Amino acid sequence: MDNIGCKVIVSGHVQGVGFRYYTSQQAHLCDVTGHAKNLYNGDVEVLIYGRRTAVTKMLQWLNKGPASAHVKEIKVTTIPYEVIKGFASY
């Protein structure tokens, strides 16, 4: 298996626009696990675990986000792969 993990910090107008909800929906479509949570500075942290191709697809979506958001930048850091169930939103 070619499984990877990524920590993504998404900045821009990404809070108060349903970003975490839409991220959870997209994670389900991409077949990745992890979580999305708001940070105090206005960014959103997204952890993604899954097959390399699925994670890449999710990263492409995060670079644009939902229509209600304005993504300015994403910062991606590779993290150790973990087996977790589902995708949570905090």
Backbone bond lengths (Angstrom), bond angles and torsions (degrees), N, CA, C in turn:
res aa  C-N    CA-C-N  psi(-1)  N-CA   C-N-CA  omega(-1)  CA-C   N-CA-C  phi
1 M - - - 1.455 - - 1.519 110.15 -
2 D 1.287 115.38 142.26 1.459 122.06 178.97 1.524 108.52 -107.87
3 N 1.335 117.01 67.41 1.460 122.48 -177.14 1.514 110.69 -94.32
4 I 1.339 115.81 140.70 1.455 121.02 179.04 1.530 109.73 -136.96
5 G 1.316 115.05 167.89 1.452 122.10 174.35 1.514 109.39 -130.26
6 C 1.323 116.55 147.35 1.455 122.31 178.61 1.521 110.19 -139.71
7 K 1.318 115.03 141.70 1.462 121.53 168.99 1.521 105.61 -107.23
8 V 1.330 115.88 126.63 1.459 121.24 -176.86 1.520 109.01 -122.80
9 I 1.313 116.31 129.70 1.460 121.72 171.96 1.520 106.92 -106.53
10 V 1.328 115.38 118.58 1.458 121.95 -177.63 1.522 107.91 -105.31
11 S 1.329 116.65 124.05 1.463 120.27 179.53 1.524 110.34 -118.85
12 G 1.304 114.79 160.12 1.460 122.38 -176.54 1.522 108.48 128.65
13 H 1.323 116.85 -152.50 1.469 121.43 175.65 1.525 106.62 -90.47
14 V 1.358 115.75 83.86 1.463 120.81 -171.65 1.525 113.52 -124.67
15 Q 1.321 117.96 2.06 1.460 120.46 175.11 1.521 109.08 -114.09
16 G 1.326 115.43 144.22 1.462 120.68 179.89 1.517 113.62 79.44
17 V 1.331 116.87 14.17 1.469 121.11 -178.07 1.529 112.44 -127.30
18 G 1.337 116.65 13.83 1.457 120.84 -179.97 1.521 113.83 79.73
19 F 1.330 116.71 16.95 1.459 120.34 -175.32 1.524 112.31 -58.32
20 R 1.328 118.09 -46.10 1.469 120.63 -178.44 1.523 111.17 -65.29
21 Y 1.323 117.34 -39.65 1.460 121.55 178.11 1.532 110.40 -60.57
22 Y 1.320 116.75 -51.46 1.462 120.57 -178.90 1.527 111.51 -66.17
23 T 1.326 116.71 -33.36 1.464 120.22 176.49 1.524 110.40 -64.08
24 S 1.314 117.04 -41.40 1.458 121.47 177.36 1.527 110.94 -62.38
25 Q 1.321 116.84 -42.94 1.462 120.97 178.65 1.529 110.84 -63.06
26 Q 1.334 116.58 -43.90 1.458 121.09 -179.71 1.528 111.14 -67.15
27 A 1.328 116.90 -36.50 1.463 120.79 177.76 1.525 110.24 -60.64
28 H 1.317 115.90 -40.84 1.469 120.23 177.51 1.533 110.22 -62.00
29 L 1.333 116.94 -44.73 1.466 121.14 179.63 1.528 111.79 -64.43
30 C 1.328 116.55 -35.57 1.470 121.14 -179.28 1.524 112.57 -83.49
31 D 1.328 117.20 -9.44 1.465 122.82 -179.04 1.527 111.79 63.20
32 V 1.347 115.01 48.54 1.464 121.30 173.88 1.521 108.61 -120.07
33 T 1.321 116.21 160.85 1.455 121.80 177.01 1.523 108.19 -116.49
34 G 1.340 116.01 171.20 1.455 120.35 178.18 1.510 111.83 141.75
35 H 1.335 115.33 -146.48 1.458 119.81 177.85 1.523 110.82 -157.02
36 A 1.322 114.88 163.04 1.465 122.75 172.70 1.516 106.97 -130.83
37 K 1.326 116.28 132.71 1.460 118.75 177.76 1.518 110.50 -144.64
38 N 1.333 114.11 146.73 1.452 120.71 176.76 1.525 110.03 -72.83
39 L 1.318 116.24 141.88 1.452 122.29 174.20 1.524 108.77 -105.98
40 Y 1.315 116.16 156.70 1.470 121.02 -176.52 1.522 113.69 -63.09
41 N 1.320 117.66 -23.95 1.469 120.55 -177.92 1.527 113.21 -86.09
42 G 1.343 117.84 2.84 1.464 121.32 178.32 1.516 113.77 99.55
43 D 1.338 117.88 -7.65 1.456 121.95 176.82 1.528 109.96 -83.85
44 V 1.320 115.59 171.39 1.461 121.85 173.26 1.528 107.88 -122.57
45 E 1.340 116.06 132.51 1.462 121.94 175.13 1.518 108.22 -97.39
46 V 1.331 115.92 130.92 1.456 121.34 178.35 1.528 108.02 -126.40
47 L 1.326 116.76 123.85 1.459 121.71 171.38 1.514 107.57 -102.54
48 I 1.329 116.11 133.80 1.461 121.48 -176.28 1.527 108.79 -130.50
49 Y 1.326 115.96 131.73 1.462 122.02 175.91 1.518 109.00 -130.39
50 G 1.326 116.82 134.79 1.455 119.81 177.09 1.509 112.67 165.62
51 R 1.328 115.53 -168.06 1.464 120.86 177.00 1.527 108.89 -65.33
52 R 1.307 115.58 146.15 1.464 120.76 -177.17 1.533 112.10 -51.75
53 T 1.329 117.38 -44.23 1.465 120.08 -178.68 1.522 111.65 -65.48
54 A 1.334 116.69 -38.00 1.467 120.81 179.58 1.527 110.71 -69.27
55 V 1.334 116.60 -41.50 1.464 120.61 178.72 1.527 109.93 -64.69
56 T 1.324 117.38 -41.23 1.469 121.22 177.87 1.527 110.77 -60.07
57 K 1.331 116.51 -42.69 1.471 120.98 178.18 1.534 110.41 -62.43
58 M 1.323 116.57 -41.56 1.466 120.87 178.97 1.529 110.76 -65.67
59 L 1.313 117.60 -40.46 1.465 121.19 178.36 1.532 111.03 -62.90
60 Q 1.311 116.72 -38.77 1.473 120.40 177.32 1.518 110.25 -61.87
61 W 1.325 116.41 -41.87 1.464 119.71 178.86 1.527 110.54 -66.65
62 L 1.341 117.58 -43.34 1.466 120.83 -179.18 1.527 111.89 -61.59
63 N 1.299 117.07 -29.12 1.467 120.56 179.60 1.528 111.68 -65.05
64 K 1.328 116.74 -23.29 1.468 121.91 177.29 1.520 111.24 -107.66
65 G 1.348 116.60 -42.75 1.455 121.21 -178.07 1.517 111.86 73.58
66 P 1.334 116.50 -176.19 1.461 120.52 178.48 1.525 110.69 -72.52
67 A 1.319 116.16 164.45 1.470 121.12 -178.41 1.522 112.18 -60.87
68 S 1.324 117.74 -27.33 1.467 121.53 -177.71 1.530 112.94 -76.79
69 A 1.319 117.67 -11.63 1.470 121.69 -176.99 1.525 110.51 -106.43
70 H 1.328 114.54 165.62 1.465 121.35 171.80 1.524 106.77 -129.40
71 V 1.334 115.87 100.09 1.462 120.86 -179.53 1.522 108.53 -81.92
72 K 1.316 114.78 121.35 1.463 120.68 178.16 1.523 111.13 -88.97
73 E 1.352 115.89 -41.44 1.460 120.35 -175.43 1.525 110.10 -160.81
74 I 1.331 116.02 148.58 1.456 120.29 168.20 1.526 107.85 -123.61
75 K 1.331 114.98 140.10 1.464 121.86 175.53 1.522 106.73 -115.40
76 V 1.317 116.15 122.05 1.461 121.74 -174.36 1.524 109.79 -111.99
77 T 1.323 115.47 129.44 1.459 122.61 175.67 1.525 108.08 -125.08
78 T 1.318 116.78 131.09 1.459 120.58 175.64 1.526 109.38 -74.61
79 I 1.325 115.84 133.99 1.462 121.92 178.71 1.524 108.40 -128.51
80 P 1.330 118.03 162.60 1.470 119.51 178.53 1.522 111.74 -60.94
81 Y 1.316 115.51 141.44 1.460 121.51 178.12 1.522 110.12 -68.70
82 E 1.324 116.76 137.45 1.458 122.96 175.19 1.516 109.00 -130.03
83 V 1.303 115.74 145.60 1.465 120.56 175.37 1.523 107.09 -91.41
84 I 1.314 116.28 112.21 1.462 122.08 175.13 1.518 107.98 -134.19
85 K 1.309 116.06 162.19 1.458 121.27 -179.26 1.513 109.70 -101.32
86 G 1.314 116.18 136.46 1.447 122.65 171.52 1.507 115.74 69.80
87 F 1.326 114.08 -169.52 1.450 122.38 -179.50 1.522 107.08 -136.34
88 A 1.322 116.22 120.98 1.467 121.43 -176.82 1.512 110.73 -103.70
89 S 1.302 115.07 156.64 1.463 122.01 176.30 1.513 108.26 -128.35
90 Y 1.320 116.42 124.02 1.466 122.10 -178.93 1.505 111.19 -113.13
